[in-house]
């Protein structure tokens, strides 16, 4: 019972972490502009997600993998 609960919490925590990281990042169009010149208007929302990159979401992936392994063991 304890391994199942811990595994479920790790999977859920890893998923939440992977969802929250892109939200905390900035706009995609700001990364392309290095100067403080007038920026062109874009159709991009004010706070878009920056996308999924395994390099940046490794902690969430590891938590989900560990949680999945615990769920398989229980």
N, C-alpha and C positions, 0 to 999 in steps of 0.2 A: 504494500500500500504506500509506503513512504517513497520507494523508488518511482512509482507511478506518478505520485504527486510532484516530486522533485523534477522528474522528466517533463511533465506537462508545464510546470512553471518555467523551466529553462527554454522550452520551445516557444512558449508565449512571450517570455522576456526577450528572446532573440528576435522574434518577429516584430515586437514593439520597437526594439532598438533599430532594426533595419528600416522600419517605416519612419521613425522620427529623425534619423540622420539627414535624409534629403530635405526634409521640411526645415531643419535648422540652418541649412546652407543658404547662400544668397541666390540671386538671379543668375541665369545662364548668360544673359547678354552682358552683364557686368564683367564677367571673366574675360570677354573678348576685348573690352575697351580698357586701355591702360592710362589714357590721358583724361584730363578733366574737361575735354572739349564737349560741345553740345552733342548729346547722343540722339541718334535717330529713333523715332517712335517705333515700337515693335508691337506685335499682337500678343506678346508674352504676358501672362498674368503677373501681378506685382511680386508674388512669392511662389514661383514654380518649384517643382521637385527637380533636383539636379540629375536624376537618373540612378541606375543601379550599377555599381562597380564593385566587384569582389574585393579589390584592394582596399576600398574604403569601408566595406561592410564585413570585414573578416570576423570581427567580434560577434556580430549577430549570427553569422553563419556557423561559427564554432559553438555558440550557445545552443543553436538549434540542432546541430549534429550531436552534441553531447546529450541533450534532452531526448533526441530520437533514439540514441543508443540505450539510454536508461529505460525508455519505454519498451524497447525490444527485449531487454533483459528481464523486465518485470512480468 
